[in-house]
Amino acid sequence: MALQLSEGEHELFEGHPSWRSTLAFYLQGLLATIVLAALVAGISHIAEDSIQWGWVITVALVALVAVLVIGYVKRIATTYTITNRRLHIKRGIVARRTQEARLERVQNVNTDQSPIERMLRVGSVDFDTAGGDDHDFKFEGVADPLGVVQAVDRAQREYASDSSRGRLGGPPVSNAGL
């Protein structure tokens, strides 16, 4: 379901975490699959006095497919949106969690990339919002963190321009008192 836009609002960016950002999850899943296959092999060896390779391979394949599907669904079930008025994060399919911040409340935009994330060309963009209790407003695992920062900058400039012209539904904003 797409984000409901208000009159005069339009999207500047929409995306999901990059598939590269889920590599750690996939590696952990692969390790868990190997451990599970070893356990099944050990149990079958104890119970039958020989390893039942058919069971070991079946369990390993089912676990591996489950890891791949769960990683994909987690990634696709997270949507990051930047409009000319707000930032929006939607997570989940069955249970849903959304976070939203109006652009005028965004004070700082910071990027974070570990050395591994730099090699994978992914990173996180963290938004500091004015008076917000939501300290974890972050686009995680995005493929182009600097591109997201630039999209927020464009959105803030467009918002400021629209505000000064009175196109957001209120009176024109004046800088005369500053």
Secondary structure, 3 states (H helix, E strand, C coil): CCCCCCCCCCEEEEECCCHHHHHHHHHHHHHHHHHHHHHHHHHHHHHHCCCCHHHHHHHHHHHHHHHHHHHHHHHHCEEEEEECCEEEEEECCCCCEEEEEEHHHEEEEEEECCHHHHHHCCEEEEEEECCCCCCCCEEEEECCHHHHHHHHHHHHHHHHHHHHCCCCCCCCCCCCCC
